[in-house]
């Protein structure tokens, strides 16, 4: 199977039309006609990912975050050069995967063992965030502890918005990755927002509690979904272990 065929398989689940205008998704590096031997699935298209791909004899990386966001005037980036030199292709599934039904946010809901109630957003990218609930109600402090445990998010931050930590939470908005832009919708539809990368002022301005579990930890569960998308190809795939990602290695130094 070729790199192009692998991309077409992924696009059946997460069409590139779902991507935001500013994003850069799809086949970013490599010859579309090259045969794929083995696929590495990683959150980032990073130097570590390329090294891990070489170590595990993968010649295609499927990443969530794109390596190339803006038009290139020169090709001097060491990671891109290494991928070209070693003939490693790159397909990135970013905001199209965020928005896809069964994509990033559904993976986060599954990881947190929540039931999906409705979409948080509207329009084509209706699943850029979700409203979820548990079968039984939990208080704010219980949910925070559970999120920390399920996502292994040691750096979790909790903003109570002045609510008592023992207050019952019924409707929970979730948005994997950087979800600050979904805060207004979350305030309208939920009692709590779980996401990552919340800014200082977003915390202060929020009228509902926020659990910031971190960008990495709220998206890492979605790599298994990408692996599932690739089952019909029959190609061997592997997920880059959490501890090999640069962000996790950085956190381990703290």
ChimeraX attribute file (.defattr): number of C-alpha atoms within 10 A of each C-alpha:
attribute: neighborCount
match mode: 1-to-1
recipient: residues
	/A:1	13
	/A:2	15
	/A:3	25
	/A:4	19
	/A:5	16
	/A:6	23
	/A:7	20
	/A:8	15
	/A:9	17
	/A:10	24
	/A:11	18
	/A:12	10
	/A:13	16
	/A:14	24
	/A:15	19
	/A:16	20
	/A:17	13
	/A:18	19
	/A:19	22
	/A:20	15
	/A:21	8
	/A:22	9
	/A:23	16
	/A:24	22
	/A:25	25
	/A:26	22
	/A:27	20
	/A:28	17
	/A:29	21
	/A:30	19
	/A:31	16
	/A:32	16
	/A:33	11
	/A:34	17
	/A:35	15
	/A:36	20
	/A:37	15
	/A:38	16
	/A:39	26
	/A:40	24
	/A:41	25
	/A:42	30
	/A:43	26
	/A:44	22
	/A:45	23
	/A:46	18
	/A:47	16
	/A:48	16
	/A:49	23
	/A:50	26
	/A:51	15
	/A:52	19
	/A:53	23
	/A:54	16
	/A:55	9
	/A:56	14
	/A:57	14
	/A:58	23
	/A:59	23
	/A:60	29
	/A:61	30
	/A:62	29
	/A:63	24
	/A:64	26
	/A:65	20
	/A:66	23
	/A:67	20
	/A:68	16
	/A:69	12
	/A:70	9
	/A:71	7
	/A:72	9
	/A:73	6
	/A:74	6
	/A:75	8
	/A:76	9
	/A:77	11
	/A:78	10
	/A:79	17
	/A:80	23
	/A:81	13
	/A:82	14
	/A:83	22
	/A:84	15
	/A:85	9
	/A:86	12
	/A:87	16
	/A:88	23
	/A:89	24
	/A:90	27
	/A:91	26
	/A:92	28
	/A:93	26
	/A:94	23
	/A:95	26
	/A:96	28
	/A:97	29
	/A:98	29
	/A:99	24
	/A:100	22
	/A:101	18
	/A:102	18
	/A:103	23
	/A:104	32
	/A:105	30
	/A:106	28
	/A:107	22
	/A:108	26
	/A:109	23
	/A:110	15
	/A:111	16
	/A:112	20
	/A:113	16
	/A:114	16
	/A:115	16
	/A:116	19
	/A:117	14
	/A:118	15
	/A:119	20
	/A:120	24
	/A:121	17
	/A:122	11
	/A:123	8
	/A:124	12
	/A:125	21
	/A:126	17
	/A:127	25
	/A:128	28
	/A:129	27
	/A:130	28
	/A:131	27
	/A:132	23
	/A:133	21
	/A:134	17
	/A:135	9
	/A:136	7
	/A:137	14
	/A:138	16
	/A:139	14
	/A:140	24
	/A:141	16
	/A:142	15
	/A:143	21
	/A:144	20
	/A:145	13
	/A:146	14
	/A:147	22
	/A:148	19
	/A:149	12
	/A:150	13
	/A:151	20
	/A:152	13
	/A:153	18
	/A:154	14
	/A:155	12
	/A:156	17
	/A:157	16
	/A:158	17
	/A:159	18
	/A:160	18
	/A:161	16
	/A:162	10
	/A:163	13
	/A:164	12
	/A:165	18
	/A:166	11
	/A:167	13
	/A:168	16
	/A:169	21
	/A:170	17
	/A:171	19
	/A:172	25
	/A:173	29
	/A:174	31
	/A:175	30
	/A:176	30
	/A:177	23
	/A:178	18
	/A:179	21
	/A:180	18
	/A:181	11
	/A:182	19
	/A:183	27
	/A:184	12
	/A:185	16
	/A:186	29
	/A:187	16
	/A:188	12
	/A:189	18
	/A:190	22
	/A:191	19
	/A:192	27
	/A:193	29
	/A:194	26
	/A:195	28
	/A:196	25
	/A:197	16
	/A:198	22
	/A:199	12
	/A:200	8
	/A:201	8
	/A:202	14
	/A:203	20
	/A:204	10
	/A:205	10
	/A:206	18
	/A:207	20
	/A:208	20
	/A:209	24
	/A:210	28
	/A:211	23
	/A:212	29
	/A:213	26
	/A:214	22
	/A:215	19
	/A:216	21
	/A:217	27
	/A:218	29
	/A:219	24
	/A:220	23
	/A:221	23
	/A:222	26
	/A:223	22
	/A:224	16
	/A:225	15
	/A:226	24
	/A:227	18
	/A:228	12
	/A:229	17
	/A:230	18
	/A:231	12
	/A:232	9
	/A:233	13
	/A:234	8
	/A:235	13
	/A:236	14
	/A:237	21
	/A:238	17
	/A:239	17
	/A:240	21
	/A:241	13
	/A:242	16
	/A:243	12
	/A:244	13
	/A:245	20
	/A:246	15
	/A:247	14
	/A:248	14
	/A:249	12
	/A:250	10
	/A:251	11
	/A:252	10
	/A:253	6
	/A:254	6
